[in-house]
Amino acid sequence: MEEEKEHKRADKKGRVPFWRSVRARYALTYILVVASILLVLNTYPLVMAENMVFNAKQENLKRQALVMGAALAVSENLSTESVEQTMALLEKVQVTRILVTDRNARILYDTSTIEDRRSDVALMGEVVKALDGYDVTRAEYRQGAFRSRAAVPVVYRGEILGSVYLYEYDADQAEILHTIQSNLRSISIIIGFIALLLVLLFTKALTASTARLLGAIRRVREGEYSHRAEVRGSDEIAQLADEFNQLTGRLQVTEEARRRFVSDASHELKTPLACIRLLTDSILQNPDVDIETAREFVADIGSEADRLTRISEHLLALTRLDAGGTRKQEYVELNQVAERAVHMLEPLAEASDVTLRAYLEPACAVLAGADDLYQVAFNLIENAIKYNVPAGSVDVTVCPRGDQIALIVLDTGVGIPDEDIGRVFDRFYRVDKARSRERGGTGLGLSIARDTARLHGGDITVEHGKNGVGSRFTAVFPALPKEDESV
Ligand code: ADP
């Protein structure tokens, strides 16, 4: 299902189609932002400039029309002659057309040069409105020119005598505006191109590092745990690559440990099986084997089978510990647990000619699994006896140590050489293989003990014994505070 999903996302080589890629999304976003900015730059100032020109022109024309209207309002009637006389007196104004009508919109004066005027009556909407008593202005931009109009009534003693209509055609200012507009457009196109180029370069660099990281992730996923992502810089992607590399490093260590464990475990299992095979072959291939020898061989087969059982039990215990999960926790007196383990191991100590002494302080309570604690104590004390020398001794102490309870197992045994002391907790690690095997060891006991202690918030450490003789194993567990002892 997941695989299918992934296939939908990427092609066989793991490439994402461009339109679905981060690069396309980034590029599109940037392009949209740049385009919007350019669009605003291309429209807003021009619209503003156009409005300003419109307003200025309308105001100007209206003012001039008002001046003319005022100048014409001198008698009760407007005639062609009176208008022409007044106009002649007025300063020359720079407008394209001046048109004066009487109250019936009949044209009295017109500077227009258009010959074929169709009528003597001015039918423009502005004139009609002005004759109704309104001051009218209108401006528009059409066909590369500003066209502005203003019309005002000529009022004499409250009576409308006619209207003045001014029209201005301005192509020069429109041209300037047009030039600005086309310049802005060219600049925008250049900026647009540069932005596009930069966006493509930037997104390429960005996606190149993500692609490298993705490639590295795939290689690691396919089992190449030694591969590392190479991303330069210190941005988020570089940090991501760094985190990924660290994660892969840990994965590599875990994977190596797992492989080593599997190979060690199969080796350990193979050895007793090979012994059993050898022993059975010896019996089967030798028809004259006497009953005593056969018994001896069968007894050996039995002890090899015991060994196999022990190894499988230890392996199972480790698997359970590796799986983690919750362990039963209860109020346990570590001194009592240690006492039980010492008691159980007394016969072994006696048989090995080792003196076993216990110094157990009362009320050393911890919150842990009683069986787990027993296993830890048993393993440490058993090892101290197993790896001891004749007439040697083992001292087991349980006492509080700060906010912890310590179980100290000190022996006067063979000791652990400096080069091995750091490795005795490793799985299947044995200082003296032959001795361990001979004593029924699996090389897993200490590893299980330490994992178990850690599961209960404790730990186990090892050092050389008193005056460098033998070893001292110390297991510590968090002490249960007095008020919690009711748990
Ligand atoms: P084993 O089943 O071989 O005893 P352990 O994990 O219990 O495995 O111990 C690992 C190795 O550490 C042993 O093989 C032994 O060489 C060494 N060792 C453990 N305890 C002692 C000790 N008290 N004194 C000397 N060597 C020890």
Residues whose N, C-alpha, C, O or C-beta is under 5 A from the ligand:
A	BS01	ADP	N383 A384 Y387 G413 G415 I416 V424 Y429 R430 V431 D432 S436 G441 T442 G443 L444 G445 L446 S447 S471
